[in-house]
């Protein structure tokens, strides 16, 4: 998938644990883990806003677009 989630990078930079961020944002650690591992198919803007607020970052610090090469296929 060409969208890469860098949530783990931002958590490390802020020295914050996933469970602490989940509690602050108001979502389950499991749902935040799904987002962190890049397995989420969608994210609510309100959730993204809360994550950015608590990590003091911009959405682009968390989400990155990396286009696929023509010889790659999504499975």
Helices and strands as residue ranges (DSSP letters): E 3-5, H 7-13, H 18-25, H 29-36, H 45-55, H 59-62, E 63-65
